């Protein structure tokens, strides 16, 4: 059974287009770690709302860089310093008076970047950009972070900040 030349040409063109599209999908998946359309949508949204996300996603910010330089260049929404550790957080959106379920987190130890990740409540954009923490360092980080947050709770620092913001906005 022989195909007509026009039909054979159309099938070859369709095969060629399919191969190109599959190649683009594989390239995007390998380069950016995006394998599903919902991940692509979240990547576009996150990089449009947080410019640092684009830099991390494309590997322009790497482990070993100076944390103070990153702070001065990208102005994190929250900077927490405790012991040898610094945690930087960026959140999308205009208001900073909420707990964001989507964002970027960068951790530094002794002034050097050691971990960066994006997170979300639905895990669509949960991505680790780099992580050079050893298991012992992760344990030390968690202990230092717990001590820091326990200290904030014990002093009522967190409550005072919330009450101050409520008074400023006129909420009882």
C-alpha positions in Angstrom: 0.0 0.0 0.0 1.5 3.3 -1.1 0.6 6.6 0.2 -0.2 9.5 -2.1 2.6 12.0 -2.2 0.4 14.8 -0.8 -0.6 12.6 2.2 2.9 11.5 2.8 4.1 15.1 2.8 1.4 16.1 5.2 2.3 13.2 7.6 6.0 14.1 7.4 5.2 17.7 8.2 3.0 16.7 11.1 5.8 14.4 12.4 8.3 17.2 12.1 6.1 19.7 14.0 5.6 17.0 16.7 9.3 16.4 17.1 10.0 20.1 17.4 7.3 20.5 20.1 8.6 17.5 22.0 12.1 18.9 21.8 11.0 22.2 23.2 9.2 20.5 26.1 12.3 18.4 26.9 14.6 21.4 26.7 12.4 23.4 29.0 12.1 20.5 31.4 15.8 19.8 31.6 16.9 23.5 31.8 14.2 24.9 34.1 12.9 21.8 35.8 9.4 22.5 34.4 7.6 19.4 33.2 3.9 20.3 33.4 1.9 23.3 32.1 0.8 24.3 35.6 4.5 24.5 36.6 5.1 26.7 33.6 2.3 29.0 34.6 3.6 29.3 38.1 7.1 29.9 36.9 5.8 32.8 34.7 3.8 34.2 37.5 6.5 33.9 40.1 9.3 35.4 37.9 6.9 38.3 36.9 6.2 39.1 40.6 9.6 38.4 42.1 12.6 39.3 39.9 15.0 37.4 42.1 13.1 34.2 41.2 14.2 34.6 37.6 17.8 35.0 38.7 17.7 31.9 40.9 15.8 29.8 38.3 18.4 30.6 35.6 21.4 30.0 37.9 22.6 33.6 38.1 22.7 33.4 41.9 24.8 30.5 43.2 25.8 29.0 46.5 29.0 30.6 48.0 28.0 34.2 47.2 28.0 36.9 49.8 24.6 37.4 51.6 25.1 41.1 52.3 25.6 41.7 48.6 22.3 39.8 47.9 20.5 41.8 50.6 21.6 45.1 49.2 20.9 44.2 45.6 17.5 42.4 46.0 15.9 43.9 49.2 14.2 40.9 50.8 10.8 41.4 52.4 12.0 39.6 55.6 15.5 39.3 56.9 16.0 37.1 60.0 19.4 36.9 61.6 20.1 34.3 64.3 23.5 33.1 65.3 25.6 32.2 62.3 22.5 32.1 60.1 20.6 34.5 57.9 17.2 33.7 56.4 15.9 35.9 53.5 12.3 35.7 52.3 10.6 37.3 49.3 6.8 37.2 48.8 4.7 38.2 45.8 1.9 40.7 46.1 1.7 44.3 47.4 0.9 43.7 51.1 3.4 42.3 53.6 0.9 42.0 56.4 0.1 38.3 55.8 1.7 34.9 55.8 2.4 34.1 52.2 2.0 30.5 51.0 4.2 31.2 48.0 7.6 32.6 48.0 11.4 32.4 47.8 13.7 31.5 50.7 17.5 31.9 50.8 19.6 30.8 53.7 23.1 31.8 54.5 25.6 30.5 57.0 28.5 32.6 58.1 27.7 35.2 55.5 27.7 32.8 52.5 24.7 31.5 50.6 24.1 27.8 51.3 20.5 27.1 50.3 17.8 28.7 48.1 14.4 27.4 47.2 10.9 28.4 46.1 7.9 27.1 47.9 4.1 26.9 47.6 1.3 25.4 49.6 0.3 23.2 46.6 4.0 22.2 45.8 3.6 23.3 42.2 6.6 25.6 42.4 8.5 23.9 45.1 12.0 23.9 43.7 15.5 23.7 45.3 17.8 26.0 43.4 20.9 24.9 45.4 21.5 23.3 48.7 25.0 22.6 50.1 24.0 22.1 53.7 25.2 18.9 55.2 22.7 16.9 57.4 24.6 18.2 60.5 24.2 21.8 59.2 20.5 21.3 58.6 20.0 20.0 62.1 22.0 23.1 63.5 19.9 25.4 61.3 16.6 24.0 62.5 17.8 24.2 66.2 18.9 27.8 65.7 15.7 28.7 63.9 13.6 27.1 66.7 15.6 28.9 69.4 15.1 32.2 67.5 11.3 31.8 67.1 11.0 30.6 70.7 12.8 33.7 71.8 10.4 35.9 69.8 7.5 34.1 71.4 8.9 34.4 74.9 9.5 38.2 74.6 6.1 38.7 72.9 7.9 40.4 70.0 5.6 38.8 67.5 2.5 39.8 69.4 3.6 43.4 69.9 4.2 43.8 66.1 0.8 42.4 65.3 -0.9 44.6 67.9 1.0 47.7 66.7 -0.1 47.0 63.1 -3.7 46.5 64.2 -3.7 49.8 66.1 -2.3 51.6 63.1 -5.0 50.3 60.8 -7.7 51.0 63.4 -8.6 47.3 63.9 -9.7 46.3 67.4 
